[in-house]
Amino acid sequence: MKYRKLGASDLTVSEISLGSWLTYGVGVEKDAAIACVDRAFALGINFIDTANVYGRGASETVLGEALAGRKRDSYVLATKVFGDMGGGNQGLSRGQIEKQLDDSLKRLRTDFVDLYQCHRYDTNTPLAETMEALTRAVKSGKVRWLGFSEWSPQNISDAIAMTGVEHFVSSQPQYSLLYRRPEAKVIPLSAANGISQIVWSPLAQGVLTGKYDPNSPPPAGTRATSDQMSSAIALDGEAGAGGGAEAEAAGAGGGADDGAVRAGLGAARAERRVGDRRREPPGAARRERGGERRQGRSGAVRPGGSYTGGGLAAALTCTWRCYRRRRFYRHGEPK
């Protein structure tokens, strides 16, 4: 396992982190979840990421039990705030941040979290109120460092420009070979301001592992067969015209951006067409084809992790609307 500093913080984290969206406390039984955590530690993973809204506290509760017997300085613990916890409890107001932080600490059985992240941007709360509340949380000792998830470049810039408050050290966007939007603005802006990327769904909910054959039912025990977890995956069952294993080299010729904490994609295979073309935003196919022409067709990975195409539009199709179904809010996290 390799380790690196998280942004401008003093946190040393494993390059691969253990997330818990849709899994612990939701689609995975407690004993299996604890076994996963134990295995992660055995492999050198020291970075655990969750959120209050995952299972409305269920994920934090399971992780709290799984981590209870370990030394607190043996792992880096991150959670998030913003999601709908029921009873009108949602958002990034001062009251919500204070309440949700205390509730998360109780479920996680700890006195502090290493990283506290704004799960989304709260358009109903002034940014100044949010940042001041987060700053108080840091000064109280309950939080060490701050992060955000799925904020727009403008939101990020506004927070960076504020004075007299604690600043962010991490960003958590959706990012994978199938969804590369953050490369345009979010990643460069973050890199210039000491903010690392902790990307979610780097294997596209397992699609990039090659486990799903469009000509066969999903393997038993996978996310695609789970009532709790399958809604985040869209499989159209159609083999890719042109096929190929263009993405197989991903990660082999150089990692992702140095500021990114990401799962290695060296074993990811792109021999199957994934997604539903009917659900794509207008012009998506045209943009993909244009991207291929600009980047070339060598199928290699440029230094810094930039994939160079090679029939990607034909082999892989990402439908980002599958992350925006009714049971999810804004860019794919569960209510």
C-alpha positions in Angstrom: 0.0 0.0 0.0 1.2 3.5 -0.8 0.4 6.6 1.3 0.3 10.3 0.7 -0.6 13.6 2.4 -4.2 14.7 2.0 -4.1 18.1 0.5 -2.6 20.8 2.8 -3.4 18.8 5.9 -1.1 16.7 8.1 -3.1 13.6 7.4 -1.3 10.6 5.9 -3.8 8.4 4.1 -3.6 5.3 2.0 -4.1 5.8 -1.7 -7.1 3.5 -1.6 -9.8 4.4 0.9 -12.7 2.3 2.2 -16.1 3.8 1.4 -19.5 2.8 2.7 -22.2 4.2 0.4 -25.0 1.7 -0.2 -23.0 -1.0 1.6 -22.4 -1.1 5.4 -25.7 -0.9 7.3 -27.7 -0.9 4.0 -26.9 -3.6 1.5 -24.2 -5.6 3.4 -24.9 -7.5 6.6 -23.0 -6.3 9.7 -20.7 -9.3 10.0 -19.7 -9.0 6.4 -19.1 -5.3 6.8 -16.9 -5.8 9.8 -15.0 -8.5 8.0 -14.4 -6.0 5.1 -13.1 -3.4 7.5 -10.7 -6.0 9.1 -9.5 -7.1 5.6 -8.9 -3.4 4.6 -6.7 -2.9 7.6 -4.8 -6.1 6.8 -4.1 -4.7 3.3 -2.8 -1.4 4.7 -5.8 0.8 4.2 -6.0 3.4 6.9 -8.6 5.8 5.4 -12.3 5.1 6.2 -15.0 7.3 4.6 -18.7 7.4 5.4 -21.6 9.9 5.8 -24.4 10.5 8.2 -26.9 10.0 5.5 -25.8 6.5 4.5 -28.6 4.4 5.8 -29.5 7.5 7.9 -26.9 6.7 10.4 -26.7 2.9 9.9 -23.3 3.0 8.1 -21.7 5.1 10.8 -23.2 2.8 13.5 -21.7 -0.3 11.9 -18.3 1.4 11.4 -18.3 2.6 14.9 -18.6 -1.0 16.1 -16.0 -2.2 13.6 -13.5 0.4 14.6 -14.2 0.3 18.4 -11.3 -2.0 19.3 -8.6 -0.2 17.2 -6.3 2.5 18.3 -7.7 5.9 17.2 -4.4 7.0 15.7 -4.3 3.9 13.5 -6.8 5.1 11.0 -8.1 8.3 9.4 -11.9 8.7 9.7 -14.0 10.8 7.5 -17.7 11.5 7.4 -20.1 14.0 5.8 -23.0 16.3 6.6 -25.9 17.7 4.5 -28.2 14.8 3.6 -31.8 14.4 4.7 -31.8 12.7 8.1 -35.6 12.9 8.5 -37.7 15.3 10.5 -36.5 18.3 8.6 -32.9 17.7 9.5 -30.9 18.5 6.5 -28.4 21.1 5.2 -25.4 23.1 6.3 -26.8 25.7 8.7 -25.0 26.2 12.0 -27.7 24.3 13.9 -27.5 21.3 11.6 -23.8 21.1 11.5 -23.6 21.2 15.3 -26.4 18.6 15.7 -25.3 16.3 12.9 -21.7 16.3 14.0 -22.6 15.3 17.6 -24.9 12.6 16.3 -22.2 11.2 14.0 -19.6 11.2 16.7 -21.9 9.1 18.9 -22.6 6.6 16.2 -18.9 6.4 15.3 -17.9 6.0 19.0 -15.2 8.6 18.8 -14.5 12.1 20.1 -13.4 13.5 16.8 -13.3 12.9 13.1 -10.2 13.6 11.0 -12.1 14.9 8.0 -15.6 16.5 8.0 -17.1 17.0 4.6 -19.9 19.0 3.2 -21.8 16.3 1.3 -23.3 18.9 -1.1 -23.5 22.7 -1.3 -26.4 24.1 0.6 -28.1 26.8 -1.5 -30.5 27.6 1.4 -27.7 28.6 3.8 -25.3 31.5 3.4 -21.8 30.2 2.7 -20.4 32.4 5.5 -22.7 30.7 8.0 -21.6 27.2 6.9 -17.9 28.1 6.9 -18.1 29.8 10.3 -19.9 26.7 11.8 -17.3 24.4 10.3 -14.5 26.6 11.7 -16.1 26.4 15.2 -16.2 22.6 14.8 -12.5 22.5 14.1 -11.7 24.9 17.0 -13.8 22.7 19.3 -11.5 19.7 18.6 -14.4 17.6 17.2 -13.1 18.0 13.7 -9.4 18.1 12.5 -9.8 19.0 8.8 -12.6 20.0 6.3 -13.6 18.8 2.9 -16.5 19.0 0.4 -18.2 16.8 -2.1 -19.7 17.7 -5.5 -19.3 21.4 -5.2 -19.2 23.5 -8.3 -16.0 25.4 -9.3 -17.7 28.7 -8.3 -18.7 27.3 -4.9 -15.1 26.1 -4.3 -13.7 29.5 -5.4 -16.1 31.4 -3.1 -15.0 29.3 -0.1 -11.3 29.6 -1.0 -11.7 33.4 -1.1 -13.1 33.7 2.4 -10.8 34.9 5.2 -10.9 34.2 8.9 -12.2 30.6 8.4 -10.7 27.1 8.2 -10.2 26.0 4.6 -10.9 22.8 2.8 -8.2 20.2 2.2 -10.2 17.6 0.2 -12.8 17.3 -2.6 -14.9 14.2 -3.2 -16.3 14.2 -6.8 -17.7 11.3 -8.8 -14.7 10.4 -11.1 -13.8 7.3 -13.1 -12.9 6.3 -16.7 -16.6 6.7 -17.4 -17.1 10.0 -15.7 -14.3 12.5 -16.1 -16.0 15.9 -15.8 -14.0 17.0 -12.7 -10.8 17.1 -14.9 -12.0 20.3 -16.6 -12.2 22.6 -13.6 -12.6 21.0 -10.2 -9.3 19.1 -10.2 -7.1 22.0 -11.5 -8.7 24.5 -9.1 -8.3 22.1 -6.2 -4.7 21.3 -7.0 -3.8 25.0 -7.1 -5.2 25.4 -3.6 -3.9 22.4 -1.6 -7.1 20.4 -2.0 -6.8 16.6 -2.8 -9.4 14.5 -4.6 -11.1 11.6 -2.8 -13.0 10.3 -5.7 -16.2 8.2 -5.3 -17.2 5.3 -7.5 -13.8 5.1 -9.1 -14.8 1.7 -10.5 -18.3 2.8 -11.6 -20.0 0.7 -9.0 -17.9 -2.3 -10.1 -18.7 -2.0 -13.8 -15.0 -1.3 -14.6 -13.9 -4.5 -13.0 -15.4 -6.4 -15.9 -17.6 -8.6 -13.7 -20.8 -7.8 -15.6 -21.3 -9.6 -18.9 -24.1 -8.0 -21.0 -25.0 -11.4 -22.3 -25.4 -13.1 -18.9 -27.3 -12.3 -15.7 -25.2 -10.4 -13.1 -23.2 -12.7 -10.9 -24.8 -13.7 -7.6 -23.8 -11.5 -4.7 -22.8 -8.5 -6.8 -24.3 -5.0 -6.4 -26.3 -5.5 -9.6 -28.4 -8.3 -7.9 -29.0 -6.3 -4.7 -32.3 -4.5 -4.1 -30.5 -1.9 -2.0 -27.5 -1.3 -4.3 -28.5 -2.1 -7.9 -30.2 1.2 -8.6 -26.8 3.0 -9.0 -25.9 0.7 -11.9 -27.3 0.9 -15.4 -26.6 -2.1 -17.7 -28.1 -2.0 -21.1 -27.1 -5.5 -22.0 -25.7 -4.5 -25.3 -22.2 -5.5 -26.4 -20.0 -2.6 -27.5 -19.6 -2.1 -31.2 -15.8 -2.1 -31.7 -15.3 -3.7 -28.3 -11.7 -3.9 -27.3 -9.9 -3.6 -24.0 -8.9 0.1 -24.3 -9.3 0.8 -20.6 -7.3 -2.3 -19.5 -4.1 -0.2 -19.5 -5.6 2.5 -17.2 -3.3 3.1 -14.3 -0.5 1.0 -15.8 1.4 3.9 -17.3 1.2 6.4 -14.5 -1.3 7.1 -11.8 -4.1 9.7 -11.5 -3.3 13.2 -10.6 -0.9 13.4 -7.6 -3.6 15.1 -5.6 -6.0 12.2 -6.0 -6.7 9.5 -3.6 -8.0 6.8 -5.9 -8.5 3.2 -6.5 -6.0 1.7 -9.0 -7.7 0.9 -12.3 -5.0 -1.3 -13.7 -7.3 -4.3 -13.8 -10.3 -2.5 -15.1 -11.5 -4.0 -18.4 -13.6 -2.1 -20.9 -14.8 -5.0 -23.1 -18.4 -4.3 -22.5 -20.7 -1.4 -23.3 -22.2 -0.1 -20.1 -25.1 2.3 -19.6 -28.2 3.2 -21.5 -27.8 5.4 -24.5 -31.5 6.4 -24.3 -30.8 8.0 -20.9 -27.9 10.1 -21.9 -28.1 13.9 -21.9 -28.6 15.4 -25.3 -25.3 15.6 -27.2 -23.5 13.2 -24.9 -22.5 10.8 -27.7 -21.4 13.7 -29.9 -19.2 15.0 -27.1 -17.6 11.6 -26.5 -16.8 11.2 -30.1 -15.3 14.7 -30.2 -13.2 13.8 -27.2 -11.8 10.8 -28.9 -10.8 12.7 -31.9 -9.0 15.3 -29.8 -7.2 12.8 -27.6 -6.2 10.2 -30.2 -6.9 6.5 -30.5 -3.8 4.9 -29.1 -5.6 3.4 -26.1 -2.7 4.4 -23.9 -2.6 6.3 -20.6 -0.8 9.6 -20.6 1.4 10.5 -17.7 -0.9 11.9 -15.0 -3.6 9.4 -15.7 -5.2 10.9 -18.9 -6.8 8.2 -20.9 -6.4 8.6 -24.7 -9.5 7.0 -26.0 -9.2 4.2 -28.6 -12.9 3.7 -29.3 -14.0 4.6 -25.8 -17.4 5.8 -26.9 -18.2 2.5 -28.6 -16.8 0.4 -25.8 -18.0 2.3 -22.8 -21.1 4.5 -22.2 -21.7 6.2 -19.0 -25.2 7.3 -18.2 -24.9 9.7 -15.3 -28.6 9.9 -15.0 -28.5 6.5 -13.5 -27.0 8.2 -10.5 -29.9 10.7 -10.3 -32.9 8.4 -9.9 -35.7 9.3 -7.6 -34.1 7.6 -4.6 -31.0 9.8 -4.9 -30.5 13.5 -4.5 -28.1 15.7 -6.5 -25.4 13.8 -8.3 -26.1 10.4 -6.9 -25.9 10.2 -3.1 -28.8 8.5 -1.4 -31.5 10.4 0.5 
